[in-house]
Amino acid sequence: MSTTDKIQQNSHTTEAASLFDSDASQQPISGTNWRDCFPEIIGRSPAIADILITVAKIARSDSAVLIFGESGTGKELIASALHRLSNRSEKRFVPINCSAIPENLLESELFGHEKGAFTGATSRRAGHFEIANGGTILLDEIGDMPLRLQAKLLRVLQEKQFTSVGGSHLKQADVRVVAATNIDLDKAIKEGRFRLDLFYRLNVLPITLPPLRDRKADIVDLLDHFLSIANRIHNLSSPCYLSDTAIELLCSYEWPGNIRELQNLIERLVILKNGGEISTEHLPLEIRRSLSPIESDQKQVSPGTMPLAPISQTIQGNIAANHPTDRLTLPSEGINLTQYIESLENKMILEALERTHHNKNQAAKLLGLNRTTLVERIKKRKIAPLNPTIKT
């Protein structure tokens, strides 16, 4: 880690501590200061804000953390943020997926082995607990850990010591343990698949991550984030952007695979489209069938979510609110509706840019668009310079 990275990391740790050391009943400081402590987390919905407040409060503790959440909700990202804001941040963060390693190898992966401990052990190997010494270890999918290893892990948590496979020398376990699971541990305990005493040792500081369907207000930000990444990675001459109706449909979808499903979908769409507008016809059939735009308008919006109207509806609402209705009367000679709507859009875009001093993020929010959609319309219609002398 470079000196610059260490300074920035320490700054985030100190800032988080100063903002959240107050009484738990107090509200978090308004504005963006507290949110800036989590640059890796996308979203500002109340559901995710509550999680980040908890993370900031418990980050400097050495107590065990148990993260609950469906697959794809970002459990490893939260664990990494806990480590980054902790007093152990200069040491290693070591994640291990307990369900991805065969049972006969998992003990060696966790605690290491000595030379000759088993067939093929031609040399000594350090385990993840030894590698993470002084830092943080994430035991992902802890619910899939075999019962025999659960007993050994319990001793490590109780005594802060462990032995490697084939070894007799006790090693110190100066490690903060963060565990994560997507299964119902209460059910696993009743079925005899998980130890109750281990659960109590791990569940000192619980965190439950909401599924994406419960934080739909963050979907637009997530779409914009992953679109920007995919466009940059694939170096497209004409960046991909989502149509308004596609955004509306994606915001209505339930996302059973959560953020991981959304990220993978955006990457697939960018690769297949290879530039330009991504419309509803490019979306997978299961998403198009899930909810039509008309049904989306009629669907009751849950608290904390923001319905997304097509740009034509947004403009129509602005005109109705700010201009006499008699100006909207259809002329006797008729009009070219497409050109009329486009000219109104262009006027609104220019006004939003001027009002925000060409800050495209703020302008996009005023217009109810995501940033990539706004940039693409400015570029396609040559409404304004993409990089004016005014700082964006």
C-alpha positions as CSV (number, residue, x, y, z in Angstrom):
1,M,0.0,0.0,0.0
2,S,1.4,3.4,-1.0
3,T,1.8,6.3,1.4
4,T,-0.9,8.2,-0.4
5,D,-3.4,5.3,0.0
6,K,-2.6,5.0,3.7
7,I,-3.2,8.7,4.3
8,Q,-6.5,8.5,2.4
9,Q,-7.5,5.3,4.2
10,N,-6.7,6.8,7.6
11,S,-8.7,9.9,6.7
12,H,-11.7,7.8,6.0
13,T,-11.3,5.9,9.2
14,T,-11.0,9.0,11.3
15,E,-13.9,10.7,9.5
16,A,-16.2,7.7,10.1
17,A,-15.2,7.5,13.7
18,S,-15.9,11.2,14.4
19,L,-19.2,11.1,12.6
20,F,-20.6,8.0,14.4
21,D,-19.0,8.0,17.9
22,S,-22.1,10.0,19.2
23,D,-25.0,8.4,21.0
24,A,-26.8,5.8,18.8
25,S,-30.1,7.6,19.2
26,Q,-28.8,10.6,17.3
27,Q,-29.4,11.0,13.6
28,P,-26.5,10.7,11.2
29,I,-25.0,14.0,10.0
30,S,-26.9,15.2,6.9
31,G,-25.2,16.0,3.7
32,T,-22.6,13.9,1.9
33,N,-19.7,13.8,4.4
34,W,-20.7,10.5,6.1
35,R,-21.5,9.0,2.7
36,D,-18.1,9.8,1.4
37,C,-16.6,7.3,3.8
38,F,-18.0,4.5,1.5
39,P,-16.8,5.2,-2.0
40,E,-17.2,1.6,-3.0
41,I,-20.9,1.4,-2.0
42,I,-23.4,2.6,-4.7
43,G,-26.8,3.9,-3.4
44,R,-28.3,6.4,-1.1
45,S,-31.6,4.8,-0.2
46,P,-32.7,4.7,3.5
47,A,-32.2,0.9,3.4
48,I,-28.5,1.0,2.5
49,A,-27.9,4.2,4.5
50,D,-28.9,2.4,7.7
51,I,-26.4,-0.4,6.9
52,L,-23.6,2.0,6.3
53,I,-24.3,3.8,9.6
54,T,-24.0,0.5,11.4
55,V,-20.8,-0.4,9.6
56,A,-19.2,2.9,10.5
57,K,-20.2,2.5,14.2
58,I,-18.8,-1.1,14.6
59,A,-15.8,-0.9,12.2
60,R,-13.2,-0.2,14.9
61,S,-14.4,-3.0,17.2
62,D,-12.6,-6.3,17.2
63,S,-15.8,-8.3,17.9
64,A,-17.0,-10.9,15.4
65,V,-19.5,-9.8,12.7
66,L,-22.1,-11.9,11.1
67,I,-23.5,-10.6,7.8
68,F,-26.8,-12.0,6.5
69,G,-28.1,-11.5,3.0
70,E,-29.2,-13.1,-0.2
71,S,-26.7,-14.1,-2.8
72,G,-25.5,-11.1,-4.8
73,T,-26.4,-8.4,-2.2
74,G,-22.7,-7.3,-1.6
75,K,-21.7,-9.1,1.6
76,E,-18.0,-9.2,0.7
77,L,-18.1,-5.5,-0.2
78,I,-19.5,-4.6,3.2
79,A,-16.9,-6.9,4.9
80,S,-14.2,-5.1,3.0
81,A,-15.5,-1.7,4.1
82,L,-15.5,-2.9,7.7
83,H,-11.8,-3.8,7.3
84,R,-10.9,-0.6,5.5
85,L,-12.4,1.6,8.3
86,S,-11.0,-0.5,11.1
87,N,-7.8,-0.2,13.1
88,R,-6.6,-3.3,11.2
89,S,-6.7,-1.6,7.8
90,E,-3.0,-1.6,7.2
91,K,-3.0,-5.5,7.5
92,R,-4.5,-7.9,5.1
93,F,-8.2,-8.6,4.4
94,V,-8.5,-12.3,3.5
95,P,-11.8,-13.6,2.1
96,I,-12.5,-17.3,1.8
97,N,-15.6,-19.0,0.4
98,C,-16.3,-22.0,2.7
99,S,-18.7,-23.6,0.2
100,A,-16.2,-23.5,-2.8
101,I,-13.5,-25.6,-1.2
102,P,-13.8,-29.4,-0.7
103,E,-14.2,-30.5,2.9
104,N,-10.9,-32.4,2.9
105,L,-9.0,-29.3,1.8
106,L,-10.9,-26.6,3.8
107,E,-9.1,-27.2,7.1
108,S,-5.7,-26.9,5.4
109,E,-6.9,-23.7,3.6
110,L,-8.0,-22.2,6.9
111,F,-5.2,-23.2,9.3
112,G,-2.4,-24.4,7.0
113,H,-0.5,-27.6,7.1
114,E,3.0,-29.0,7.9
115,K,5.2,-30.9,5.5
116,G,4.2,-34.6,5.4
117,A,0.8,-33.9,7.0
118,F,-1.0,-35.8,4.2
119,T,-0.2,-37.2,0.8
120,G,1.0,-34.4,-1.4
121,A,2.0,-32.1,1.4
122,T,5.6,-31.7,0.2
123,S,6.2,-28.5,2.1
124,R,4.8,-26.4,4.9
125,R,1.9,-24.1,3.8
126,A,0.5,-21.1,5.8
127,G,-3.3,-21.0,6.1
128,H,-5.7,-18.0,5.8
129,F,-5.7,-17.4,9.5
130,E,-1.9,-17.1,9.6
131,I,-1.9,-14.9,6.4
132,A,-4.6,-12.6,7.9
133,N,-2.6,-12.2,11.1
134,G,-3.3,-8.6,12.5
135,G,-6.0,-8.1,9.9
136,T,-9.5,-9.4,9.0
137,I,-10.7,-12.7,7.6
138,L,-14.1,-13.1,5.9
139,L,-15.6,-16.6,6.2
140,D,-18.2,-16.4,3.4
141,E,-21.0,-19.0,3.2
142,I,-20.2,-20.0,6.8
143,G,-23.5,-22.0,6.9
144,D,-21.9,-24.6,4.5
145,M,-18.9,-25.3,6.8
146,P,-18.7,-28.9,7.9
147,L,-19.6,-29.6,11.5
148,R,-16.1,-30.9,12.3
149,L,-14.5,-27.7,11.2
150,Q,-17.2,-25.7,13.0
151,A,-15.9,-27.2,16.3
152,K,-12.3,-26.2,15.5
153,L,-13.4,-22.7,14.5
154,L,-15.2,-22.3,17.8
155,R,-12.0,-23.1,19.7
156,V,-10.1,-20.5,17.6
157,L,-12.8,-17.9,18.5
158,Q,-12.7,-18.8,22.2
159,E,-8.9,-19.3,22.7
160,K,-7.5,-17.1,19.9
161,Q,-5.2,-19.9,19.0
162,F,-5.0,-22.7,16.4
163,T,-2.8,-25.5,15.2
164,S,-2.0,-26.3,11.6
165,V,-2.9,-29.7,10.0
166,G,-0.2,-32.1,11.1
167,G,1.3,-29.6,13.6
168,S,1.4,-29.5,17.4
169,H,2.7,-25.9,17.9
170,L,0.0,-23.4,18.9
171,K,-0.2,-20.3,16.8
172,Q,-1.8,-17.0,17.9
173,A,-4.9,-16.0,16.0
174,D,-4.8,-12.1,16.1
175,V,-7.6,-11.9,13.5
176,R,-11.0,-10.2,13.4
177,V,-13.5,-12.7,12.1
178,V,-16.3,-11.6,9.8
179,A,-18.7,-14.3,8.7
180,A,-21.4,-14.2,6.0
181,T,-24.3,-16.4,5.0
182,N,-27.2,-16.5,2.6
183,I,-29.0,-19.4,4.4
184,D,-31.3,-19.4,7.4
185,L,-29.0,-20.3,10.2
186,D,-31.9,-20.8,12.6
187,K,-33.2,-23.6,10.4
188,A,-29.7,-25.0,10.0
189,I,-29.3,-25.2,13.7
190,K,-32.7,-26.9,14.2
191,E,-31.7,-29.4,11.5
192,G,-28.3,-30.1,13.2
193,R,-26.3,-28.6,10.4
194,F,-24.9,-25.7,12.3
195,R,-23.7,-25.4,15.9
196,L,-25.7,-23.1,18.2
197,D,-22.6,-22.2,20.3
198,L,-20.7,-21.2,17.1
199,F,-23.7,-19.1,16.1
200,Y,-23.6,-17.2,19.4
201,R,-19.8,-16.6,19.0
202,L,-20.2,-15.2,15.5
203,N,-23.4,-13.2,15.9
204,V,-22.0,-10.6,18.2
205,L,-22.5,-7.8,15.7
206,P,-25.2,-8.8,13.1
207,I,-25.8,-7.0,9.8
208,T,-28.6,-7.9,7.5
209,L,-28.3,-6.6,3.9
210,P,-31.5,-5.8,2.1
211,P,-32.2,-7.5,-1.3
212,L,-32.2,-5.1,-4.3
213,R,-36.0,-5.3,-4.5
214,D,-36.2,-3.6,-1.2
215,R,-33.9,-0.7,-2.3
216,K,-35.2,0.1,-5.7
217,A,-34.4,3.8,-5.3
218,D,-30.7,2.7,-5.8
219,I,-31.3,0.9,-9.1
220,V,-30.8,4.0,-11.3
221,D,-27.4,4.8,-9.6
222,L,-26.4,1.1,-10.0
223,L,-27.3,1.1,-13.7
224,D,-25.3,4.3,-14.3
225,H,-22.3,2.9,-12.4
226,F,-22.1,-0.4,-14.1
227,L,-22.8,1.2,-17.5
228,S,-19.9,3.5,-17.1
229,I,-17.6,0.7,-16.1
230,A,-18.7,-1.6,-19.0
231,N,-18.4,1.3,-21.5
232,R,-14.9,2.0,-20.2
233,I,-13.7,-1.6,-20.1
234,H,-14.9,-2.3,-23.7
235,N,-13.6,1.0,-25.0
236,L,-16.7,1.7,-27.1
237,S,-16.4,4.6,-29.6
238,S,-20.2,5.2,-29.1
239,P,-21.0,4.4,-25.4
240,C,-24.1,2.4,-24.6
241,Y,-26.9,4.1,-22.8
242,L,-30.4,3.0,-21.6
243,S,-33.6,4.3,-23.0
244,D,-36.1,5.8,-20.6
245,T,-38.5,2.9,-21.0
246,A,-35.7,0.4,-20.5
247,I,-34.8,2.1,-17.2
248,E,-38.4,2.1,-16.1
249,L,-38.7,-1.6,-16.8
250,L,-35.4,-2.4,-15.1
251,C,-36.5,-0.4,-12.0
252,S,-39.7,-2.5,-11.9
253,Y,-38.0,-5.9,-12.1
254,E,-37.6,-7.8,-8.9
255,W,-33.9,-8.9,-9.4
256,P,-33.9,-12.3,-7.7
257,G,-30.1,-12.4,-8.3
258,N,-29.7,-8.9,-6.7
259,I,-26.8,-6.6,-7.6
260,R,-24.7,-9.4,-9.1
261,E,-27.5,-10.1,-11.6
262,L,-27.8,-6.4,-12.5
263,Q,-24.1,-6.1,-13.0
264,N,-23.9,-9.2,-15.2
265,L,-26.9,-8.1,-17.3
266,I,-25.4,-4.6,-18.0
267,E,-22.1,-6.2,-19.1
268,R,-23.9,-8.6,-21.4
269,L,-26.1,-5.8,-22.9
270,V,-23.0,-3.6,-23.6
271,I,-21.1,-6.4,-25.2
272,L,-24.0,-7.5,-27.4
273,K,-25.2,-4.0,-28.4
274,N,-21.6,-2.6,-28.9
275,G,-22.7,1.0,-28.6
276,G,-25.8,3.2,-28.8
277,E,-29.1,3.0,-27.2
278,I,-30.2,-0.1,-25.3
279,S,-34.0,-0.2,-25.5
280,T,-36.6,-2.6,-24.1
281,E,-36.3,-4.9,-27.1
282,H,-32.7,-5.7,-26.1
283,L,-33.7,-6.8,-22.5
284,P,-34.1,-10.5,-21.7
285,L,-37.5,-11.9,-22.1
286,E,-38.0,-12.6,-18.4
287,I,-37.6,-8.9,-17.7
288,R,-39.8,-7.7,-20.5
289,R,-42.5,-10.2,-19.3
290,S,-42.2,-9.2,-15.7
291,L,-44.0,-5.9,-15.9
292,S,-45.1,-3.7,-18.8
293,P,-44.5,0.1,-18.7
294,I,-48.3,0.6,-18.3
295,E,-48.4,-1.8,-15.3
296,S,-45.4,-0.1,-13.9
297,D,-47.2,3.3,-13.9
298,Q,-50.2,1.7,-12.1
299,K,-48.1,-0.3,-9.6
300,Q,-48.0,1.2,-6.1
301,V,-44.6,2.6,-5.3
302,S,-43.0,1.4,-2.1
303,P,-41.6,4.0,0.4
304,G,-38.2,5.3,-0.5
305,T,-38.5,4.6,-4.2
306,M,-38.8,7.1,-7.0
307,P,-41.0,6.3,-10.0
308,L,-39.3,7.0,-13.3
309,A,-41.5,8.7,-16.0
310,P,-40.5,8.9,-19.6
311,I,-38.9,12.2,-20.6
312,S,-42.0,13.2,-22.6
313,Q,-44.1,12.9,-19.5
314,T,-41.6,14.9,-17.5
315,I,-41.6,17.7,-20.1
316,Q,-45.4,17.6,-20.2
317,G,-45.6,18.0,-16.5
318,N,-43.1,20.9,-16.5
319,I,-45.0,22.7,-19.2
320,A,-48.4,22.2,-17.4
321,A,-46.9,23.5,-14.2
322,N,-45.2,26.6,-15.7
323,H,-47.2,27.7,-18.7
324,P,-50.9,28.5,-19.3
325,T,-52.7,25.5,-20.7
326,D,-54.1,27.4,-23.7
327,R,-50.6,27.5,-25.1
328,L,-50.8,23.7,-25.6
329,T,-53.7,23.9,-27.9
330,L,-53.1,22.1,-31.2
331,P,-52.7,24.6,-34.1
332,S,-55.3,24.3,-36.8
333,E,-52.6,23.6,-39.4
334,G,-51.1,20.9,-37.1
335,I,-47.6,20.3,-35.9
336,N,-44.7,17.8,-36.3
337,L,-45.1,16.3,-32.8
338,T,-41.7,14.5,-32.9
339,Q,-39.8,17.7,-33.8
340,Y,-41.9,19.6,-31.2
341,I,-41.1,17.2,-28.4
342,E,-37.4,17.1,-29.4
343,S,-37.1,20.9,-29.4
344,L,-38.7,21.0,-25.9
345,E,-36.3,18.4,-24.7
346,N,-33.4,20.3,-26.1
347,K,-34.6,23.5,-24.4
348,M,-35.0,21.7,-21.1
349,I,-31.5,20.2,-21.4
350,L,-29.9,23.5,-22.1
351,E,-31.7,25.1,-19.2
352,A,-30.6,22.3,-16.8
353,L,-27.0,22.7,-18.0
354,E,-27.0,26.4,-17.5
355,R,-28.7,26.2,-14.1
356,T,-26.1,23.7,-12.9
357,H,-23.1,25.4,-14.6
358,H,-22.7,22.4,-16.9
359,N,-22.5,19.8,-14.1
360,K,-23.9,16.9,-16.0
361,N,-24.6,14.8,-12.8
362,Q,-26.8,17.6,-11.3
363,A,-28.4,18.4,-14.7
364,A,-29.4,14.7,-15.2
365,K,-31.0,14.7,-11.7
366,L,-33.0,17.8,-12.6
367,L,-34.3,16.1,-15.8
368,G,-35.0,12.7,-14.2
369,L,-32.4,11.1,-16.5
370,N,-29.3,9.0,-15.8
371,R,-26.1,10.7,-16.7
372,T,-25.2,8.4,-19.6
373,T,-28.6,9.1,-21.2
374,L,-28.1,12.8,-20.9
375,V,-24.5,12.7,-22.3
376,E,-25.6,10.6,-25.2
377,R,-28.5,13.0,-26.1
378,I,-26.2,16.0,-25.9
379,K,-23.6,14.3,-28.1
380,K,-26.2,12.9,-30.6
381,R,-28.1,16.2,-31.1
382,K,-25.0,18.5,-30.6
383,I,-27.0,20.5,-28.1
384,A,-23.9,21.8,-26.3
385,P,-20.2,21.1,-26.1
386,L,-19.5,17.9,-24.1
387,N,-16.4,19.5,-22.5
388,P,-17.1,23.2,-22.2
389,T,-14.6,25.6,-20.6
390,I,-16.8,25.6,-17.5
391,K,-15.6,23.0,-15.1
392,T,-18.0,20.0,-14.9
